[in-house]
Amino acid sequence: MVKSKPPRTFSYKRCPDCLTTLELTATVCIACRRRVGTVDRQGRAKRPVNYIGYLAALFWVVILMGYIWFFFIRSP
């Protein structure tokens, strides 16, 4: 029978970008000023999802598709 290891508990977390040691309650890295999330299995903070970036990329893809359709595909 294989015993699973109990989850590790950390007293700190590390920034995923600059590896600075942070408190578990920190939401912003004190060195690089980037947002950090909760701690993962290795003790590093997870990167939060940048929803605004995804929305901006989607917006520009739609604009590009409209441009291509308007100038190259539609019938005059």
C-alpha positions in Angstrom: 0.0 0.0 0.0 1.4 3.4 -1.0 1.1 6.2 1.5 0.7 9.6 0.1 2.8 12.3 1.6 1.0 15.0 3.6 0.9 18.4 2.0 3.8 20.6 2.9 3.2 23.8 4.8 5.3 26.9 4.1 6.1 29.9 6.2 7.0 32.0 3.2 6.6 32.0 -0.6 8.9 33.1 -3.4 8.1 35.5 -6.2 7.9 33.5 -9.6 9.8 36.3 -11.4 12.6 37.4 -9.2 12.6 34.6 -6.5 12.4 37.1 -3.6 11.2 35.6 -0.3 7.7 37.0 0.6 5.3 36.5 3.4 2.4 34.2 2.7 -0.1 37.1 2.9 1.8 39.2 0.3 -0.1 40.1 -2.9 2.6 42.2 -4.5 6.4 41.4 -4.6 8.4 44.0 -2.7 11.4 43.8 -5.2 9.8 43.7 -8.6 6.3 45.1 -7.8 4.5 42.4 -9.7 1.3 40.7 -8.4 1.7 37.3 -6.8 -0.9 34.7 -6.0 -1.1 31.7 -3.6 1.8 29.4 -2.9 2.2 26.2 -4.9 3.7 22.8 -4.1 7.3 24.0 -4.5 6.9 27.1 -2.4 6.7 29.6 -5.2 3.8 32.0 -5.6 1.5 31.4 -8.5 1.2 34.0 -11.2 -2.3 35.5 -11.3 -4.1 35.5 -14.6 -4.0 38.7 -16.6 -7.6 38.9 -17.8 -7.2 42.5 -19.2 -4.3 41.3 -21.4 -6.5 38.4 -22.8 -9.4 40.8 -23.4 -7.1 43.3 -25.2 -5.6 40.6 -27.4 -9.1 39.3 -28.3 -10.2 42.9 -29.1 -7.3 43.4 -31.5 -7.8 40.0 -33.2 -11.5 41.0 -33.9 -10.3 44.3 -35.3 -7.8 42.6 -37.5 -10.4 40.1 -38.8 -12.8 43.0 -39.5 -10.1 44.9 -41.4 -9.2 41.8 -43.5 -12.9 41.1 -44.3 -13.7 44.8 -45.1 -10.7 45.4 -47.4 -10.0 42.0 -49.0 -13.0 39.7 -48.8 -16.3 41.6 -49.1 -17.8 42.3 -52.5 -17.6 45.9 -53.7 
